[in-house]
Amino acid sequence: MTKLYSDRPSAPVHRVVVLGAGYAGVLAANRILSSRGGVPGEDPARNCSVVVVNPRADFVERIRLHEVAAGTRSTAAVPLRDLLHGDAEIVVGSATAIDAARRRVDVAVGDGVESVGYDTLVYAVGSNTDRSVPGVGEHAHHAGDADSTEALRAAVAALAPGSMVRVVGGGSTAIEIAGEIGAARPDLAVEMVSAGGVAGFMRDAARSRVLATLRRLGVAWRDDTRVTEVRDRENCSPPTGPFSGSTCACGPPRSPCRTSPRAADWRRTPPDASASTRR
């Protein structure tokens, strides 16, 4: 078990506790420690220690998780010790409570909960997939963290040729997942469902290039279609009725989704039947 400090540090050392070791947490810890001067002073940044609290001993490259999901990359994990400043202390555990008045954080470590004091707290726990849509937790995969991505990878790998993978979302993550699966598994049908337009946040020229690439990879999409429910292997969309699928992913796939079109028609864009090149 990693030993945690039970008391706040005594002057002149200023203790910074960083919760989370994603992109923001790692950068914060490294920059704070790198900014220290050679002579202690009144500025806390010039004389401090940093404790990084994270549920795992690895840094997860979230921008590579779509490759893991598609099976084109074995892992997106890098040991934290390889990335953090040499003076950073790593605590493998999960923060369960913050007492701002006493400046303490409770951390679940192993089978127990220990406490660590701080002078400055950096809250960098990151984000995750929205699971508020009914059925998402039970019937959909996502690629917001390493464990969930491994489950998605296993589900995609187990699909028989001709199966449908439906990716809910039209932003960068959904585009990457759909494109990567389309490239790695040309034997699958891949379709995106977006409440707005796929890549709608881009300028027209950039969006056209992205859509052309998706089409070349055999990815189809439905614009202006909001998912309101995810059910096992069936997507329903009033007024057009259900449409089936094998795997549904939010922001990525595992089953079908109930959807509500924002437009009168589906505006479904099929893949270009003449294109067969895949990256």
Solvent accessible surface area in square Angstrom, and as a share of the most:
residue,aa,sasa,rsa
1,M,161,0.72
2,T,46,0.27
3,K,157,0.66
4,L,11,0.05
5,Y,99,0.38
6,S,70,0.45
7,D,99,0.51
8,R,103,0.38
9,P,26,0.17
10,S,91,0.59
11,A,95,0.74
12,P,96,0.60
13,V,61,0.35
14,H,39,0.17
15,R,13,0.05
16,V,7,0.04
17,V,0,0.00
18,V,0,0.00
19,L,3,0.01
20,G,8,0.08
21,A,4,0.03
22,G,30,0.29
23,Y,88,0.33
24,A,65,0.51
25,G,0,0.00
26,V,13,0.08
27,L,90,0.45
28,A,26,0.20
29,A,0,0.00
30,N,33,0.17
31,R,169,0.62
32,I,40,0.20
33,L,4,0.02
34,S,79,0.51
35,S,60,0.39
36,R,75,0.27
37,G,26,0.25
38,G,81,0.78
39,V,112,0.65
40,P,87,0.55
41,G,42,0.40
42,E,177,0.79
43,D,71,0.37
44,P,65,0.41
45,A,38,0.30
46,R,100,0.36
47,N,28,0.14
48,C,8,0.05
49,S,39,0.25
50,V,2,0.01
51,V,3,0.02
52,V,0,0.00
53,V,4,0.03
54,N,15,0.07
55,P,92,0.58
56,R,79,0.29
57,A,55,0.43
58,D,40,0.21
59,F,13,0.05
60,V,23,0.13
61,E,40,0.18
62,R,92,0.34
63,I,100,0.51
64,R,90,0.33
65,L,5,0.03
66,H,21,0.09
67,E,32,0.14
68,V,4,0.02
69,A,0,0.00
70,A,11,0.08
71,G,43,0.42
72,T,76,0.44
73,R,83,0.30
74,S,88,0.57
75,T,69,0.40
76,A,6,0.05
77,A,29,0.22
78,V,43,0.25
79,P,68,0.43
80,L,1,0.00
81,R,113,0.41
82,D,103,0.53
83,L,70,0.35
84,L,11,0.06
85,H,53,0.24
86,G,67,0.64
87,D,86,0.45
88,A,4,0.03
89,E,50,0.22
90,I,35,0.18
91,V,0,0.00
92,V,61,0.35
93,G,7,0.07
94,S,48,0.31
95,A,42,0.32
96,T,82,0.48
97,A,50,0.39
98,I,77,0.39
99,D,51,0.26
100,A,78,0.61
101,A,100,0.78
102,R,147,0.54
103,R,99,0.36
104,R,35,0.13
105,V,0,0.00
106,D,52,0.27
107,V,0,0.00
108,A,33,0.26
109,V,8,0.05
110,G,76,0.73
111,D,161,0.83
112,G,27,0.26
113,V,93,0.54
114,E,51,0.23
115,S,32,0.21
116,V,0,0.00
117,G,0,0.00
118,Y,14,0.05
119,D,21,0.11
120,T,56,0.32
121,L,46,0.23
122,V,38,0.22
123,Y,146,0.56
124,A,16,0.13
125,V,82,0.47
126,G,63,0.61
127,S,83,0.54
128,N,90,0.46
129,T,33,0.19
130,D,101,0.52
131,R,122,0.44
132,S,89,0.57
133,V,40,0.23
134,P,84,0.53
135,G,17,0.17
136,V,7,0.04
137,G,54,0.52
138,E,110,0.49
139,H,54,0.24
140,A,14,0.11
141,H,19,0.09
142,H,11,0.05
143,A,9,0.07
144,G,9,0.09
145,D,47,0.24
146,A,18,0.14
147,D,110,0.57
148,S,24,0.15
149,T,0,0.00
150,E,77,0.35
151,A,48,0.37
152,L,0,0.00
153,R,55,0.20
154,A,61,0.47
155,A,25,0.20
156,V,3,0.02
157,A,72,0.56
158,A,86,0.67
159,L,24,0.12
160,A,63,0.49
161,P,105,0.66
162,G,62,0.59
163,S,19,0.12
164,M,36,0.16
165,V,0,0.00
166,R,3,0.01
167,V,0,0.00
168,V,24,0.14
169,G,22,0.21
170,G,12,0.11
171,G,30,0.29
172,S,63,0.41
173,T,69,0.40
174,A,2,0.02
175,I,21,0.11
176,E,68,0.30
177,I,1,0.00
178,A,0,0.00
179,G,3,0.03
180,E,15,0.07
181,I,0,0.00
182,G,2,0.02
183,A,17,0.13
184,A,37,0.29
185,R,45,0.16
186,P,74,0.46
187,D,56,0.29
188,L,14,0.07
189,A,42,0.33
190,V,5,0.03
191,E,1,0.00
192,M,0,0.00
193,V,1,0.00
194,S,5,0.03
195,A,31,0.24
196,G,28,0.27
197,G,25,0.24
198,V,0,0.00
199,A,0,0.00
200,G,46,0.45
201,F,124,0.51
202,M,59,0.26
203,R,205,0.75
204,D,123,0.64
205,A,76,0.59
206,A,44,0.34
207,R,57,0.21
208,S,69,0.44
209,R,185,0.68
210,V,32,0.18
211,L,21,0.11
212,A,52,0.40
213,T,50,0.29
214,L,3,0.02
215,R,73,0.27
216,R,77,0.28
217,L,2,0.01
218,G,21,0.20
219,V,0,0.00
220,A,4,0.03
221,W,6,0.02
222,R,28,0.10
223,D,8,0.04
224,D,25,0.13
225,T,2,0.01
226,R,120,0.44
227,V,17,0.10
228,T,54,0.31
229,E,46,0.21
230,V,2,0.01
231,R,69,0.25
232,D,88,0.46
233,R,132,0.48
234,E,62,0.28
235,N,0,0.00
236,C,12,0.07
237,S,0,0.00
238,P,75,0.47
239,P,122,0.77
240,T,76,0.44
241,G,23,0.22
242,P,85,0.53
243,F,27,0.11
244,S,82,0.53
245,G,9,0.09
246,S,21,0.13
247,T,3,0.02
248,C,0,0.00
249,A,0,0.00
250,C,11,0.06
251,G,25,0.24
252,P,2,0.01
253,P,0,0.00
254,R,99,0.36
255,S,1,0.00
256,P,0,0.00
257,C,0,0.00
258,R,74,0.27
259,T,0,0.00
260,S,44,0.28
261,P,25,0.16
262,R,148,0.54
263,A,34,0.26
264,A,112,0.87
265,D,83,0.43
266,W,38,0.13
267,R,124,0.45
268,R,102,0.37
269,T,33,0.19
270,P,79,0.50
271,P,52,0.33
272,D,59,0.31
273,A,109,0.85
274,S,100,0.65
275,A,37,0.28
276,S,96,0.62
277,T,90,0.53
278,R,75,0.27
279,R,153,0.56
